[in-house]
Amino acid sequence: MASPLVRLLLLLLLLVAAASRGAASAAKAKAARVTAVIVFGDSTVDTGNNNQIGTPLRSDFPPYGRDMPGGARATGRFGNGRLAPDFMSESLGLPPLVPAYLDPAYGIADFARGVCFASAGTGLDNATAGVLEYFSEIVSCCVELLTGVVHF
């Protein structure tokens, strides 16, 4: 039986696939559209979260990121360039790069268009197990923004 994380990733992929089909027909019908891409998973979709986690499972060194714009610095993405979520985001009319939740260069305004909670080694290294906790943080933040109730 698949792990909960694998099931969650498959569900996300199904939702994105359905949304992209819906987005194509929605464009014709001027209906609702996809407003954000939210990514969960492991190294195959980690857009740099592990750069900020104390784990040896990292990709912040060459050749990782060499085909990214300005390819002189590694991005923390487990590939030489853009990852599948980046292409999906761009195909939906969203930014071409999905930011990592833990990347200090991004904030809540960026996450409104898409955010990645994936972490390489999820399930292998306890340091990477906080993915769902990070998602819970952002959900709480959004609820607070929408309701105007802020908890301290």
C-alpha positions in Angstrom: 0.0 0.0 0.0 1.3 3.5 -0.8 2.5 5.7 1.9 0.3 8.7 2.9 2.9 11.1 1.2 2.7 9.2 -2.0 -1.1 9.2 -1.9 -1.0 12.9 -1.2 1.4 13.6 -4.1 -0.8 11.5 -6.5 -3.9 13.4 -5.4 -2.1 16.7 -6.0 -1.1 15.6 -9.5 -4.6 14.5 -10.3 -5.9 17.9 -9.1 -3.4 19.7 -11.2 -4.2 17.6 -14.2 -7.9 18.2 -13.7 -7.3 21.9 -13.2 -5.2 22.2 -16.3 -8.0 20.6 -18.4 -10.5 22.7 -16.6 -8.4 25.8 -17.2 -8.3 25.2 -20.9 -12.1 24.9 -21.1 -12.5 27.7 -18.5 -10.5 30.0 -20.7 -13.1 29.4 -23.5 -16.0 29.8 -21.1 -14.4 32.7 -19.1 -15.0 30.7 -16.0 -12.9 30.2 -12.9 -9.2 29.5 -13.2 -6.3 28.0 -11.2 -4.8 30.6 -8.9 -2.0 28.6 -7.2 0.0 25.5 -7.4 0.8 23.8 -4.0 3.4 21.0 -4.2 4.1 18.2 -1.8 6.7 15.4 -2.3 10.3 14.4 -2.1 13.5 15.2 -4.1 11.7 14.9 -7.4 9.8 18.1 -6.7 11.9 19.8 -3.9 12.5 23.4 -5.1 15.0 24.2 -2.4 13.5 23.6 1.0 16.4 21.4 2.0 18.7 24.4 1.7 17.2 25.6 5.0 17.0 22.2 6.8 19.9 20.6 8.7 20.1 17.5 6.6 22.8 16.0 4.4 20.2 15.5 1.7 20.9 18.7 -0.2 21.5 19.9 -3.8 23.0 23.3 -3.1 26.2 22.5 -5.0 27.1 22.2 -8.7 25.9 20.8 -11.1 22.4 21.3 -9.6 20.7 24.3 -11.1 23.3 24.9 -13.9 20.6 25.3 -16.5 18.6 27.8 -14.5 18.7 31.5 -15.4 22.1 32.8 -14.1 23.2 29.1 -13.6 26.3 30.1 -11.7 24.7 29.2 -8.4 23.0 26.0 -7.3 19.3 26.4 -6.5 18.6 23.5 -4.1 16.4 22.0 -6.8 17.2 18.3 -7.4 17.8 18.8 -11.1 19.9 20.9 -13.4 17.0 23.3 -14.1 13.3 23.7 -13.7 11.2 20.8 -12.1 7.8 19.4 -13.1 5.9 21.8 -10.8 7.6 24.8 -12.4 6.4 23.7 -15.9 2.9 23.0 -14.5 2.7 26.4 -12.9 3.8 28.2 -16.1 1.3 26.2 -18.2 -1.5 27.4 -15.9 -0.4 31.0 -16.4 1.3 31.3 -13.0 4.9 32.2 -12.3 7.4 29.9 -14.0 9.2 28.9 -10.7 7.3 27.5 -7.7 9.2 28.9 -4.6 10.3 26.7 -1.7 8.3 27.4 1.5 11.5 27.7 3.5 13.3 30.0 1.0 13.9 33.3 2.9 13.6 35.3 -0.4 9.9 34.5 -0.6 6.9 35.4 1.5 3.2 35.1 1.8 2.4 37.2 -1.2 4.5 34.9 -3.4 2.9 31.8 -1.9 -0.5 33.0 -3.0 0.5 32.0 -6.5 2.2 28.8 -5.6 4.5 27.2 -3.0 6.4 24.0 -2.6 6.5 22.0 0.7 8.5 19.1 -0.8 11.6 18.0 0.9 14.2 15.6 -0.4 14.5 12.5 1.7 11.1 12.8 3.2 10.6 9.8 5.3 14.3 8.9 5.3 15.7 11.7 7.4 13.7 13.0 10.4 15.0 16.5 9.7 12.8 16.5 6.6 9.6 15.3 8.2 8.2 18.8 8.9 6.5 19.1 5.4 2.9 18.9 6.7 3.7 21.1 9.7 4.8 23.8 7.2 1.6 23.4 5.3 -0.4 23.7 8.5 1.4 27.0 9.3 0.4 28.5 6.0 -3.2 27.3 6.2 -3.4 28.9 9.7 -2.0 32.1 8.3 -4.5 32.1 5.4 -7.4 31.5 7.8 -6.2 34.3 10.0 -6.0 36.6 7.0 -9.4 35.7 5.7 -11.2 35.8 9.1 -9.3 38.7 10.6 -8.6 36.6 13.7 -4.9 36.5 14.7 -3.8 34.2 17.4 -0.7 34.9 19.4 
